[in-house]
Amino acid sequence: MVLCVCEAIGEREVDSHIDRGVSSVRELKAACGAGGDCGACVRELHERIRSRRNLSAVELQAVR
């Protein structure tokens, strides 16, 4: 699914950047351009970062 229509950036690319440590929309914009044009996707990107980072924290706790 495309998250940033202006830059044609999909959820897999966004998730990949988040998994490599991106923790804000500003960092995501620098990494791939998502959220840098019209801004319509910024809320969704922020939510995806938050939920993906929480998922990673839960996965890390399961390993311990």
PDB file of N, CA, C and O in Angstrom, chain B, residues numbered from 101:
ATOM      1  N   MET B 101       0.837  -1.174   0.000  1.00  0.00           N
ATOM      2  CA  MET B 101       0.000   0.000   0.000  1.00  0.00           C
ATOM      3  C   MET B 101       0.889   1.247   0.000  1.00  0.00           C
ATOM      4  O   MET B 101       1.896   1.293   0.706  1.00  0.00           O
ATOM      5  N   VAL B 102       0.526   2.228  -0.771  1.00  0.00           N
ATOM      6  CA  VAL B 102       1.272   3.477  -0.840  1.00  0.00           C
ATOM      7  C   VAL B 102       0.880   4.357   0.334  1.00  0.00           C
ATOM      8  O   VAL B 102      -0.304   4.602   0.566  1.00  0.00           O
ATOM      9  N   LEU B 103       1.870   4.831   1.071  1.00  0.00           N
ATOM     10  CA  LEU B 103       1.616   5.724   2.194  1.00  0.00           C
ATOM     11  C   LEU B 103       1.809   7.182   1.805  1.00  0.00           C
ATOM     12  O   LEU B 103       1.051   8.050   2.237  1.00  0.00           O
ATOM     13  N   CYS B 104       2.818   7.448   0.992  1.00  0.00           N
ATOM     14  CA  CYS B 104       3.106   8.813   0.537  1.00  0.00           C
ATOM     15  C   CYS B 104       2.890   8.849  -0.972  1.00  0.00           C
ATOM     16  O   CYS B 104       3.733   8.392  -1.743  1.00  0.00           O
ATOM     17  N   VAL B 105       1.762   9.395  -1.375  1.00  0.00           N
ATOM     18  CA  VAL B 105       1.403   9.430  -2.787  1.00  0.00           C
ATOM     19  C   VAL B 105       2.343  10.344  -3.573  1.00  0.00           C
ATOM     20  O   VAL B 105       2.737  10.012  -4.691  1.00  0.00           O
ATOM     21  N   CYS B 106       2.700  11.478  -3.003  1.00  0.00           N
ATOM     22  CA  CYS B 106       3.553  12.450  -3.709  1.00  0.00           C
ATOM     23  C   CYS B 106       4.894  11.849  -4.123  1.00  0.00           C
ATOM     24  O   CYS B 106       5.399  12.134  -5.209  1.00  0.00           O
ATOM     25  N   GLU B 107       5.460  11.027  -3.265  1.00  0.00           N
ATOM     26  CA  GLU B 107       6.770  10.428  -3.525  1.00  0.00           C
ATOM     27  C   GLU B 107       6.674   8.951  -3.907  1.00  0.00           C
ATOM     28  O   GLU B 107       7.694   8.297  -4.124  1.00  0.00           O
ATOM     29  N   ALA B 108       5.446   8.426  -3.989  1.00  0.00           N
ATOM     30  CA  ALA B 108       5.198   7.017  -4.343  1.00  0.00           C
ATOM     31  C   ALA B 108       5.988   6.066  -3.441  1.00  0.00           C
ATOM     32  O   ALA B 108       6.692   5.175  -3.916  1.00  0.00           O
ATOM     33  N   ILE B 109       5.853   6.277  -2.132  1.00  0.00           N
ATOM     34  CA  ILE B 109       6.574   5.466  -1.158  1.00  0.00           C
ATOM     35  C   ILE B 109       5.578   4.594  -0.418  1.00  0.00           C
ATOM     36  O   ILE B 109       4.602   5.076   0.157  1.00  0.00           O
ATOM     37  N   GLY B 110       5.848   3.302  -0.448  1.00  0.00           N
ATOM     38  CA  GLY B 110       4.942   2.333   0.144  1.00  0.00           C
ATOM     39  C   GLY B 110       5.305   1.968   1.565  1.00  0.00           C
ATOM     40  O   GLY B 110       6.335   2.377   2.101  1.00  0.00           O
ATOM     41  N   GLU B 111       4.422   1.184   2.155  1.00  0.00           N
ATOM     42  CA  GLU B 111       4.603   0.800   3.552  1.00  0.00           C
ATOM     43  C   GLU B 111       5.843  -0.055   3.773  1.00  0.00           C
ATOM     44  O   GLU B 111       6.466   0.036   4.831  1.00  0.00           O
ATOM     45  N   ARG B 112       6.211  -0.872   2.815  1.00  0.00           N
ATOM     46  CA  ARG B 112       7.418  -1.706   2.988  1.00  0.00           C
ATOM     47  C   ARG B 112       8.664  -0.854   3.103  1.00  0.00           C
ATOM     48  O   ARG B 112       9.530  -1.120   3.936  1.00  0.00           O
ATOM     49  N   GLU B 113       8.758   0.192   2.253  1.00  0.00           N
ATOM     50  CA  GLU B 113       9.926   1.067   2.322  1.00  0.00           C
ATOM     51  C   GLU B 113       9.942   1.835   3.641  1.00  0.00           C
ATOM     52  O   GLU B 113      10.987   1.952   4.281  1.00  0.00           O
ATOM     53  N   VAL B 114       8.801   2.351   4.041  1.00  0.00           N
ATOM     54  CA  VAL B 114       8.710   3.078   5.309  1.00  0.00           C
ATOM     55  C   VAL B 114       9.084   2.160   6.464  1.00  0.00           C
ATOM     56  O   VAL B 114       9.882   2.537   7.322  1.00  0.00           O
ATOM     57  N   ASP B 115       8.516   0.961   6.493  1.00  0.00           N
ATOM     58  CA  ASP B 115       8.827   0.008   7.557  1.00  0.00           C
ATOM     59  C   ASP B 115      10.312  -0.337   7.592  1.00  0.00           C
ATOM     60  O   ASP B 115      10.894  -0.489   8.666  1.00  0.00           O
ATOM     61  N   SER B 116      10.912  -0.456   6.435  1.00  0.00           N
ATOM     62  CA  SER B 116      12.333  -0.765   6.362  1.00  0.00           C
ATOM     63  C   SER B 116      13.167   0.334   7.026  1.00  0.00           C
ATOM     64  O   SER B 116      14.110   0.044   7.762  1.00  0.00           O
ATOM     65  N   HIS B 117      12.819   1.576   6.767  1.00  0.00           N
ATOM     66  CA  HIS B 117      13.547   2.694   7.387  1.00  0.00           C
ATOM     67  C   HIS B 117      13.322   2.719   8.899  1.00  0.00           C
ATOM     68  O   HIS B 117      14.253   2.966   9.666  1.00  0.00           O
ATOM     69  N   ILE B 118      12.100   2.465   9.316  1.00  0.00           N
ATOM     70  CA  ILE B 118      11.798   2.430  10.754  1.00  0.00           C
ATOM     71  C   ILE B 118      12.589   1.318  11.429  1.00  0.00           C
ATOM     72  O   ILE B 118      13.145   1.510  12.511  1.00  0.00           O
ATOM     73  N   ASP B 119      12.637   0.164  10.792  1.00  0.00           N
ATOM     74  CA  ASP B 119      13.375  -0.973  11.356  1.00  0.00           C
ATOM     75  C   ASP B 119      14.872  -0.695  11.455  1.00  0.00           C
ATOM     76  O   ASP B 119      15.565  -1.299  12.274  1.00  0.00           O
ATOM     77  N   ARG B 120      15.371   0.216  10.626  1.00  0.00           N
ATOM     78  CA  ARG B 120      16.787   0.585  10.670  1.00  0.00           C
ATOM     79  C   ARG B 120      17.059   1.771  11.581  1.00  0.00           C
ATOM     80  O   ARG B 120      18.176   2.285  11.621  1.00  0.00           O
ATOM     81  N   GLY B 121      16.022   2.214  12.326  1.00  0.00           N
ATOM     82  CA  GLY B 121      16.265   3.219  13.347  1.00  0.00           C
ATOM     83  C   GLY B 121      15.597   4.566  13.178  1.00  0.00           C
ATOM     84  O   GLY B 121      15.689   5.402  14.077  1.00  0.00           O
ATOM     85  N   VAL B 122      14.928   4.811  12.063  1.00  0.00           N
ATOM     86  CA  VAL B 122      14.231   6.081  11.894  1.00  0.00           C
ATOM     87  C   VAL B 122      13.161   6.186  12.977  1.00  0.00           C
ATOM     88  O   VAL B 122      12.375   5.259  13.170  1.00  0.00           O
ATOM     89  N   SER B 123      13.133   7.321  13.688  1.00  0.00           N
ATOM     90  CA  SER B 123      12.203   7.438  14.804  1.00  0.00           C
ATOM     91  C   SER B 123      11.341   8.692  14.752  1.00  0.00           C
ATOM     92  O   SER B 123      10.657   9.013  15.724  1.00  0.00           O
ATOM     93  N   SER B 124      11.366   9.404  13.629  1.00  0.00           N
ATOM     94  CA  SER B 124      10.522  10.587  13.483  1.00  0.00           C
ATOM     95  C   SER B 124      10.194  10.798  12.007  1.00  0.00           C
ATOM     96  O   SER B 124      10.871  10.276  11.120  1.00  0.00           O
ATOM     97  N   VAL B 125       9.147  11.571  11.768  1.00  0.00           N
ATOM     98  CA  VAL B 125       8.784  11.884  10.384  1.00  0.00           C
ATOM     99  C   VAL B 125       9.890  12.709   9.735  1.00  0.00           C
ATOM    100  O   VAL B 125      10.161  12.557   8.544  1.00  0.00           O
ATOM    101  N   ARG B 126      10.522  13.572  10.501  1.00  0.00           N
ATOM    102  CA  ARG B 126      11.633  14.381   9.974  1.00  0.00           C
ATOM    103  C   ARG B 126      12.771  13.473   9.480  1.00  0.00           C
ATOM    104  O   ARG B 126      13.325  13.697   8.404  1.00  0.00           O
ATOM    105  N   GLU B 127      13.110  12.457  10.265  1.00  0.00           N
ATOM    106  CA  GLU B 127      14.153  11.505   9.861  1.00  0.00           C
ATOM    107  C   GLU B 127      13.708  10.693   8.654  1.00  0.00           C
ATOM    108  O   GLU B 127      14.513  10.399   7.770  1.00  0.00           O
ATOM    109  N   LEU B 128      12.445  10.333   8.613  1.00  0.00           N
ATOM    110  CA  LEU B 128      11.908   9.582   7.482  1.00  0.00           C
ATOM    111  C   LEU B 128      11.958  10.421   6.210  1.00  0.00           C
ATOM    112  O   LEU B 128      12.302   9.923   5.138  1.00  0.00           O
ATOM    113  N   LYS B 129      11.615  11.685   6.339  1.00  0.00           N
ATOM    114  CA  LYS B 129      11.682  12.604   5.198  1.00  0.00           C
ATOM    115  C   LYS B 129      13.112  12.687   4.661  1.00  0.00           C
ATOM    116  O   LYS B 129      13.321  12.676   3.448  1.00  0.00           O
ATOM    117  N   ALA B 130      14.080  12.769   5.545  1.00  0.00           N
ATOM    118  CA  ALA B 130      15.477  12.832   5.122  1.00  0.00           C
ATOM    119  C   ALA B 130      15.930  11.524   4.478  1.00  0.00           C
ATOM    120  O   ALA B 130      16.731  11.528   3.543  1.00  0.00           O
ATOM    121  N   ALA B 131      15.412  10.408   4.988  1.00  0.00           N
ATOM    122  CA  ALA B 131      15.838   9.096   4.505  1.00  0.00           C
ATOM    123  C   ALA B 131      15.271   8.751   3.134  1.00  0.00           C
ATOM    124  O   ALA B 131      15.972   8.186   2.294  1.00  0.00           O
ATOM    125  N   CYS B 132      13.993   9.091   2.904  1.00  0.00           N
ATOM    126  CA  CYS B 132      13.381   8.652   1.644  1.00  0.00           C
ATOM    127  C   CYS B 132      12.459   9.679   1.001  1.00  0.00           C
ATOM    128  O   CYS B 132      11.984   9.459  -0.113  1.00  0.00           O
ATOM    129  N   GLY B 133      12.197  10.786   1.670  1.00  0.00           N
ATOM    130  CA  GLY B 133      11.341  11.820   1.109  1.00  0.00           C
ATOM    131  C   GLY B 133       9.887  11.756   1.549  1.00  0.00           C
ATOM    132  O   GLY B 133       9.132  12.697   1.303  1.00  0.00           O
ATOM    133  N   ALA B 134       9.480  10.678   2.188  1.00  0.00           N
ATOM    134  CA  ALA B 134       8.086  10.546   2.611  1.00  0.00           C
ATOM    135  C   ALA B 134       7.708  11.664   3.574  1.00  0.00           C
ATOM    136  O   ALA B 134       8.443  11.964   4.514  1.00  0.00           O
ATOM    137  N   GLY B 135       6.562  12.273   3.329  1.00  0.00           N
ATOM    138  CA  GLY B 135       6.077  13.341   4.194  1.00  0.00           C
ATOM    139  C   GLY B 135       6.645  14.703   3.884  1.00  0.00           C
ATOM    140  O   GLY B 135       6.376  15.663   4.606  1.00  0.00           O
ATOM    141  N   GLY B 136       7.422  14.808   2.831  1.00  0.00           N
ATOM    142  CA  GLY B 136       8.097  16.061   2.541  1.00  0.00           C
ATOM    143  C   GLY B 136       7.440  16.966   1.529  1.00  0.00           C
ATOM    144  O   GLY B 136       7.940  18.062   1.276  1.00  0.00           O
ATOM    145  N   ASP B 137       6.332  16.547   0.940  1.00  0.00           N
ATOM    146  CA  ASP B 137       5.709  17.388  -0.080  1.00  0.00           C
ATOM    147  C   ASP B 137       4.423  18.000   0.457  1.00  0.00           C
ATOM    148  O   ASP B 137       4.481  19.043   1.109  1.00  0.00           O
ATOM    149  N   CYS B 138       3.286  17.406   0.217  1.00  0.00           N
ATOM    150  CA  CYS B 138       2.011  18.033   0.599  1.00  0.00           C
ATOM    151  C   CYS B 138       1.697  17.859   2.079  1.00  0.00           C
ATOM    152  O   CYS B 138       0.961  18.668   2.645  1.00  0.00           O
ATOM    153  N   GLY B 139       2.234  16.828   2.719  1.00  0.00           N
ATOM    154  CA  GLY B 139       2.021  16.608   4.141  1.00  0.00           C
ATOM    155  C   GLY B 139       0.781  15.810   4.496  1.00  0.00           C
ATOM    156  O   GLY B 139       0.509  15.593   5.677  1.00  0.00           O
ATOM    157  N   ALA B 140       0.027  15.372   3.509  1.00  0.00           N
ATOM    158  CA  ALA B 140      -1.194  14.618   3.788  1.00  0.00           C
ATOM    159  C   ALA B 140      -0.919  13.297   4.505  1.00  0.00           C
ATOM    160  O   ALA B 140      -1.794  12.784   5.201  1.00  0.00           O
ATOM    161  N   CYS B 141       0.260  12.751   4.348  1.00  0.00           N
ATOM    162  CA  CYS B 141       0.582  11.452   4.928  1.00  0.00           C
ATOM    163  C   CYS B 141       1.278  11.552   6.285  1.00  0.00           C
ATOM    164  O   CYS B 141       1.533  10.528   6.919  1.00  0.00           O
ATOM    165  N   VAL B 142       1.583  12.743   6.732  1.00  0.00           N
ATOM    166  CA  VAL B 142       2.388  12.921   7.940  1.00  0.00           C
ATOM    167  C   VAL B 142       1.757  12.248   9.156  1.00  0.00           C
ATOM    168  O   VAL B 142       2.455  11.598   9.934  1.00  0.00           O
ATOM    169  N   ARG B 143       0.468  12.393   9.323  1.00  0.00           N
ATOM    170  CA  ARG B 143      -0.200  11.773  10.476  1.00  0.00           C
ATOM    171  C   ARG B 143      -0.060  10.247  10.416  1.00  0.00           C
ATOM    172  O   ARG B 143       0.250   9.607  11.421  1.00  0.00           O
ATOM    173  N   GLU B 144      -0.289   9.674   9.238  1.00  0.00           N
ATOM    174  CA  GLU B 144      -0.176   8.220   9.065  1.00  0.00           C
ATOM    175  C   GLU B 144       1.269   7.769   9.293  1.00  0.00           C
ATOM    176  O   GLU B 144       1.501   6.735   9.919  1.00  0.00           O
ATOM    177  N   LEU B 145       2.227   8.527   8.798  1.00  0.00           N
ATOM    178  CA  LEU B 145       3.638   8.179   8.992  1.00  0.00           C
ATOM    179  C   LEU B 145       3.997   8.215  10.477  1.00  0.00           C
ATOM    180  O   LEU B 145       4.671   7.317  10.983  1.00  0.00           O
ATOM    181  N   HIS B 146       3.546   9.246  11.159  1.00  0.00           N
ATOM    182  CA  HIS B 146       3.817   9.359  12.598  1.00  0.00           C
ATOM    183  C   HIS B 146       3.235   8.157  13.341  1.00  0.00           C
ATOM    184  O   HIS B 146       3.905   7.560  14.183  1.00  0.00           O
ATOM    185  N   GLU B 147       2.013   7.812  13.035  1.00  0.00           N
ATOM    186  CA  GLU B 147       1.360   6.673  13.688  1.00  0.00           C
ATOM    187  C   GLU B 147       2.080   5.365  13.367  1.00  0.00           C
ATOM    188  O   GLU B 147       2.225   4.500  14.231  1.00  0.00           O
ATOM    189  N   ARG B 148       2.523   5.229  12.136  1.00  0.00           N
ATOM    190  CA  ARG B 148       3.217   3.995  11.735  1.00  0.00           C
ATOM    191  C   ARG B 148       4.551   3.874  12.471  1.00  0.00           C
ATOM    192  O   ARG B 148       4.920   2.789  12.921  1.00  0.00           O
ATOM    193  N   ILE B 149       5.264   4.978  12.591  1.00  0.00           N
ATOM    194  CA  ILE B 149       6.529   4.972  13.340  1.00  0.00           C
ATOM    195  C   ILE B 149       6.259   4.558  14.786  1.00  0.00           C
ATOM    196  O   ILE B 149       6.949   3.699  15.333  1.00  0.00           O
ATOM    197  N   ARG B 150       5.250   5.176  15.398  1.00  0.00           N
ATOM    198  CA  ARG B 150       4.926   4.877  16.794  1.00  0.00           C
ATOM    199  C   ARG B 150       4.552   3.415  16.979  1.00  0.00           C
ATOM    200  O   ARG B 150       5.068   2.750  17.877  1.00  0.00           O
ATOM    201  N   SER B 151       3.671   2.916  16.146  1.00  0.00           N
ATOM    202  CA  SER B 151       3.230   1.530  16.317  1.00  0.00           C
ATOM    203  C   SER B 151       4.339   0.536  15.961  1.00  0.00           C
ATOM    204  O   SER B 151       4.472  -0.500  16.613  1.00  0.00           O
ATOM    205  N   ARG B 152       5.117   0.838  14.952  1.00  0.00           N
ATOM    206  CA  ARG B 152       6.205  -0.072  14.542  1.00  0.00           C
ATOM    207  C   ARG B 152       7.287  -0.122  15.617  1.00  0.00           C
ATOM    208  O   ARG B 152       7.816  -1.194  15.910  1.00  0.00           O
ATOM    209  N   ARG B 153       7.619   1.018  16.205  1.00  0.00           N
ATOM    210  CA  ARG B 153       8.636   1.064  17.265  1.00  0.00           C
ATOM    211  C   ARG B 153       8.118   0.321  18.495  1.00  0.00           C
ATOM    212  O   ARG B 153       8.890  -0.371  19.159  1.00  0.00           O
ATOM    213  N   ASN B 154       6.835   0.448  18.810  1.00  0.00           N
ATOM    214  CA  ASN B 154       6.264  -0.294  19.936  1.00  0.00           C
ATOM    215  C   ASN B 154       6.300  -1.784  19.661  1.00  0.00           C
ATOM    216  O   ASN B 154       6.597  -2.573  20.558  1.00  0.00           O
ATOM    217  N   LEU B 155       6.006  -2.175  18.445  1.00  0.00           N
ATOM    218  CA  LEU B 155       6.065  -3.578  18.057  1.00  0.00           C
ATOM    219  C   LEU B 155       7.481  -4.097  18.258  1.00  0.00           C
ATOM    220  O   LEU B 155       7.665  -5.201  18.771  1.00  0.00           O
ATOM    221  N   SER B 156       8.469  -3.329  17.869  1.00  0.00           N
ATOM    222  CA  SER B 156       9.854  -3.749  18.031  1.00  0.00           C
ATOM    223  C   SER B 156      10.202  -3.916  19.498  1.00  0.00           C
ATOM    224  O   SER B 156      10.913  -4.855  19.857  1.00  0.00           O
ATOM    225  N   ALA B 157       9.716  -3.024  20.354  1.00  0.00           N
ATOM    226  CA  ALA B 157       9.986  -3.118  21.789  1.00  0.00           C
ATOM    227  C   ALA B 157       9.352  -4.389  22.347  1.00  0.00           C
ATOM    228  O   ALA B 157       9.961  -5.064  23.178  1.00  0.00           O
ATOM    229  N   VAL B 158       8.151  -4.723  21.909  1.00  0.00           N
ATOM    230  CA  VAL B 158       7.486  -5.939  22.368  1.00  0.00           C
ATOM    231  C   VAL B 158       8.265  -7.167  21.904  1.00  0.00           C
ATOM    232  O   VAL B 158       8.444  -8.115  22.669  1.00  0.00           O
ATOM    233  N   GLU B 159       8.722  -7.154  20.668  1.00  0.00           N
ATOM    234  CA  GLU B 159       9.510  -8.281  20.150  1.00  0.00           C
ATOM    235  C   GLU B 159      10.793  -8.442  20.947  1.00  0.00           C
ATOM    236  O   GLU B 159      11.195  -9.564  21.255  1.00  0.00           O
ATOM    237  N   LEU B 160      11.434  -7.347  21.281  1.00  0.00           N
ATOM    238  CA  LEU B 160      12.668  -7.418  22.062  1.00  0.00           C
ATOM    239  C   LEU B 160      12.415  -8.006  23.443  1.00  0.00           C
ATOM    240  O   LEU B 160      13.224  -8.794  23.933  1.00  0.00           O
ATOM    241  N   GLN B 161      11.315  -7.642  24.075  1.00  0.00           N
ATOM    242  CA  GLN B 161      10.995  -8.182  25.390  1.00  0.00           C
ATOM    243  C   GLN B 161      10.724  -9.674  25.328  1.00  0.00           C
ATOM    244  O   GLN B 161      11.040 -10.403  26.269  1.00  0.00           O
ATOM    245  N   ALA B 162      10.142 -10.135  24.231  1.00  0.00           N
ATOM    246  CA  ALA B 162       9.836 -11.563  24.076  1.00  0.00           C
ATOM    247  C   ALA B 162      11.119 -12.391  23.969  1.00  0.00           C
ATOM    248  O   ALA B 162      11.150 -13.555  24.370  1.00  0.00           O
ATOM    249  N   VAL B 163      12.163 -11.788  23.433  1.00  0.00           N
ATOM    250  CA  VAL B 163      13.439 -12.493  23.249  1.00  0.00           C
ATOM    251  C   VAL B 163      14.153 -12.669  24.590  1.00  0.00           C
ATOM    252  O   VAL B 163      14.851 -13.661  24.800  1.00  0.00           O
ATOM    253  N   ARG B 164      13.978 -11.716  25.482  1.00  0.00           N
ATOM    254  CA  ARG B 164      14.693 -11.732  26.780  1.00  0.00           C
ATOM    255  C   ARG B 164      14.242 -12.813  27.656  1.00  0.00           C
ATOM    256  O   ARG B 164      14.745 -12.955  28.771  1.00  0.00           O
TER     257      ARG B 164
END
